[in-house]
Amino acid sequence: MWILIIILLIIIICIISNYEHKCITTSKYEIQYNKLLNNSESLSLVVLSDLHNNNFGDNYNILIKEIDKLSPDYILIAGDMITKRKDSMSGPAIKILKQLSQKYKIIYGFGNHEQYIKLNDSNNFEKFQNELTKHGVIFLDNKTKTIKIDNKHINITGINLDLDYYYNNNLGLTSDKIDFIIGKPQDNAYNILIAHNPNYFNQYIEWGADLILSGHLHGGIIRLPLLGGIIAPKLKFFPKYAEGQFCKDNKSMIVSRGLGSHTIKLRLFNKPEIISIIIK
């Protein structure tokens, strides 16, 4: 009897998870920063993270239609659009980004899966980058892209951490180490840091980021009322920065629940998420 109940529960969970993988929600945030823009100005950003080559509809139309509703000034990629699989670079991620690049400016920060592929299949990853670069996608591999609005600077920096910092959060990443990797932030600019791993929130703030964009933890995979995200992809329970906005010293980190999953393809009460941010 109990075996049948367990089997039935597993079947129900699989059905719900499969359904949720095909749904998209949009979470909207508004950030005010008086030094940056005049009252009449704003900057619209869409953040995509952890797609892991998930497929949304015929010709990816579900995802693209949701982004079109937002009509952002820029699309920022917070990492892990692909997976570690060697064939993943010809999957949905590159096809979706090619379509989006026809309408939007795209800035791509790395996650641990991009870093893994870069190290272990460099030739194919270079082809992946070159193909998207031809379509106008800007890759931030420990680099900075500056946007000017009314003679004011918005610096968007993508930090590409060594894989050891994903496997061991106790390595002691410091603001000085971040300085070494990506340089110091510009004092008179608004500094956006694309940092796939949110576990170093305090260090990113100490470095000087005004806004941090992260993903990586897939919203905690299974989400429950009051408890939030239950488990991180590395099997750590109750991750602190599973999703949402975190604030310190008038600065923010926004963590995406991501758009897909890998290996164990499970999402429960945790629909894929697009992040929309208005800075004004």
C-alpha positions in Angstrom: 0.0 0.0 0.0 2.7 2.5 1.0 4.7 1.6 -2.1 1.8 2.5 -4.3 1.3 5.8 -2.5 4.9 6.7 -2.9 4.8 5.8 -6.6 1.7 7.9 -7.1 3.3 10.9 -5.3 6.4 10.6 -7.5 4.2 10.5 -10.6 2.3 13.6 -9.4 5.5 15.4 -8.7 6.9 14.6 -12.1 3.7 15.9 -13.8 3.7 19.1 -11.8 7.5 19.6 -12.5 7.1 19.0 -16.2 4.2 21.5 -16.3 6.2 24.1 -14.4 9.2 23.8 -16.7 7.0 25.1 -19.5 5.6 28.1 -17.6 7.2 31.6 -17.2 6.6 34.2 -14.6 8.0 37.8 -14.6 9.2 39.4 -11.4 9.4 43.2 -11.5 11.7 45.4 -9.5 12.1 49.2 -9.4 15.3 50.7 -8.2 15.7 54.4 -7.5 19.2 55.9 -7.7 19.2 59.7 -7.5 22.8 60.3 -8.5 22.3 58.5 -11.8 19.3 59.7 -13.7 16.9 62.7 -13.9 13.4 62.2 -12.8 12.2 61.8 -16.3 14.8 59.1 -17.2 14.8 55.4 -16.7 16.7 52.3 -17.8 14.8 49.1 -18.5 16.6 45.8 -18.1 15.6 42.2 -18.5 17.7 39.6 -16.8 17.9 35.9 -18.0 19.6 33.2 -16.0 20.1 29.5 -15.9 18.2 28.6 -19.0 20.2 25.4 -19.4 18.8 25.1 -22.9 15.3 24.8 -21.7 12.9 25.0 -24.6 9.8 27.3 -24.4 7.2 26.6 -27.1 7.6 26.3 -30.8 10.5 28.3 -32.0 10.9 29.5 -28.4 7.9 31.8 -28.9 6.7 31.7 -25.3 9.9 33.1 -23.8 10.4 35.7 -26.6 6.8 37.0 -26.3 7.2 37.5 -22.6 10.4 39.5 -23.2 8.7 41.5 -26.0 6.0 42.6 -23.5 8.7 44.2 -21.5 10.6 45.8 -24.4 13.8 46.3 -22.4 16.7 48.6 -23.3 19.1 45.8 -22.6 18.9 42.1 -21.9 21.5 41.0 -19.4 22.5 37.3 -19.1 23.5 36.2 -15.6 25.1 33.0 -16.7 24.3 29.3 -17.4 22.3 29.6 -20.6 24.0 26.4 -21.7 25.0 23.2 -19.8 28.3 21.3 -19.4 27.3 19.0 -22.3 29.5 19.4 -25.3 26.5 19.5 -27.6 24.7 22.2 -25.6 26.2 25.1 -27.6 24.0 24.2 -30.6 20.9 23.9 -28.5 18.0 26.4 -27.7 20.2 29.0 -26.0 22.1 30.1 -29.1 18.9 30.0 -31.2 17.0 32.1 -28.6 19.7 34.7 -28.3 20.1 35.0 -32.1 16.4 35.8 -32.3 16.5 38.3 -29.4 19.6 40.0 -30.8 17.6 41.1 -33.8 15.5 43.4 -31.5 17.6 44.0 -28.3 21.1 44.7 -27.1 22.4 41.7 -25.2 25.2 41.6 -22.6 26.3 38.1 -21.6 27.9 37.3 -18.2 29.3 33.9 -17.5 28.1 31.2 -15.1 29.8 28.0 -13.9 28.6 26.0 -16.9 30.1 28.6 -19.4 33.3 28.5 -17.4 33.4 24.7 -17.4 32.9 24.5 -21.2 35.4 27.2 -21.8 38.0 25.2 -19.9 37.1 21.7 -21.2 35.9 22.4 -24.8 37.5 25.7 -25.7 37.2 25.3 -29.5 33.5 24.8 -29.5 32.9 27.5 -26.9 34.9 29.9 -29.0 32.7 29.1 -31.9 29.6 29.7 -29.7 30.9 33.1 -28.7 32.0 34.1 -32.2 28.6 33.2 -33.6 26.8 35.3 -31.0 29.3 38.1 -31.3 28.5 38.3 -35.0 24.9 38.9 -33.9 25.9 41.8 -31.6 26.0 39.9 -28.3 28.6 41.4 -25.9 30.4 38.9 -23.7 31.7 40.1 -20.3 34.5 37.6 -19.3 35.9 39.7 -16.5 35.2 42.8 -18.6 33.1 45.9 -18.3 30.7 47.5 -20.7 29.9 51.2 -20.1 26.5 52.7 -21.0 26.0 56.5 -21.1 22.7 58.1 -20.2 22.6 61.9 -20.1 26.4 62.0 -19.8 26.3 59.7 -16.8 27.9 56.3 -16.7 26.5 52.9 -16.0 29.2 50.3 -15.8 28.1 46.7 -16.3 30.8 44.2 -15.3 30.7 40.4 -15.6 32.9 38.5 -13.1 33.9 35.0 -14.1 34.9 33.2 -11.0 37.1 30.1 -11.0 35.1 26.9 -10.6 36.6 26.3 -7.1 34.5 29.2 -5.8 31.3 27.3 -6.8 32.4 24.1 -5.3 33.6 25.6 -2.0 32.0 28.7 -0.7 34.5 28.9 2.2 37.5 29.7 0.0 37.6 33.3 1.2 36.8 35.4 -1.8 37.7 39.0 -0.8 37.0 42.4 -2.3 40.8 42.6 -3.0 40.6 39.3 -4.9 37.6 40.8 -6.9 39.8 43.9 -7.6 42.5 41.6 -8.9 40.0 39.8 -11.2 38.0 42.7 -12.6 39.6 45.9 -11.3 38.2 48.6 -9.1 34.7 50.0 -9.7 34.4 53.6 -11.0 33.4 55.9 -8.1 31.3 58.3 -10.2 29.4 55.6 -12.0 26.5 53.3 -11.2 28.2 49.9 -11.1 26.2 46.8 -12.0 27.9 43.5 -11.4 26.8 40.3 -13.1 27.9 37.7 -10.7 26.4 34.3 -11.2 27.1 32.9 -7.7 25.1 34.9 -5.2 26.8 33.4 -2.1 29.4 36.2 -2.1 26.9 39.0 -1.7 28.8 40.8 1.1 32.1 40.6 -0.9 30.4 42.1 -4.0 29.0 45.0 -1.9 32.5 45.6 -0.3 34.0 45.7 -3.8 31.6 48.5 -4.7 28.7 47.1 -6.7 25.5 49.2 -6.6 23.4 46.4 -8.1 24.3 42.7 -8.3 22.6 40.3 -10.7 22.8 36.6 -9.9 21.2 33.2 -10.4 22.8 29.8 -9.9 20.6 28.4 -7.1 17.5 27.8 -9.3 15.2 29.3 -6.6 16.0 26.5 -4.3 14.5 24.0 -6.8 11.6 23.1 -4.5 9.8 26.1 -2.9 7.4 25.9 0.0 5.4 28.5 1.8 7.3 30.2 4.7 10.3 28.0 4.1 11.2 29.3 0.6 13.8 27.4 -1.4 14.6 24.0 0.0 17.7 22.8 -1.8 20.6 24.3 -3.9 21.9 22.4 -7.0 24.9 21.3 -4.9 22.6 19.6 -2.5 22.9 22.2 0.3 19.6 22.8 2.1 17.9 26.1 2.6 20.2 28.3 0.5 20.3 31.9 1.9 20.2 33.7 -1.4 17.8 31.4 -3.3 15.8 34.1 -5.1 14.6 37.7 -4.8 16.1 41.0 -3.7 18.6 41.5 -0.9 19.7 44.9 0.3 22.6 46.3 2.2 24.0 49.9 2.5 21.4 51.1 0.0 22.7 48.6 -2.5 20.9 45.6 -3.9 21.4 42.0 -5.2 18.6 40.5 -7.3 18.7 36.7 -7.6 16.9 35.0 -10.4 15.1 31.7 -9.9 16.3 30.9 -13.4 14.6 29.5 -16.5 15.5 25.8 -16.5 17.3 23.0 -14.8 19.9 20.3 -15.5 20.9 16.8 -14.5 17.9 16.2 -12.2 15.2 18.2 -14.0 13.1 19.1 -11.1 11.3 22.4 -10.3 8.4 22.3 -7.8 6.2 25.3 -7.0 9.1 27.2 -8.6 8.2 28.4 -12.1 10.9 29.7 -14.4 11.5 33.4 -14.0 12.3 36.4 -16.1 13.6 39.4 -14.1 12.5 42.9 -15.1 14.3 45.9 -13.6 13.5 49.6 -14.0 16.3 51.9 -12.7 15.0 55.4 -12.3 
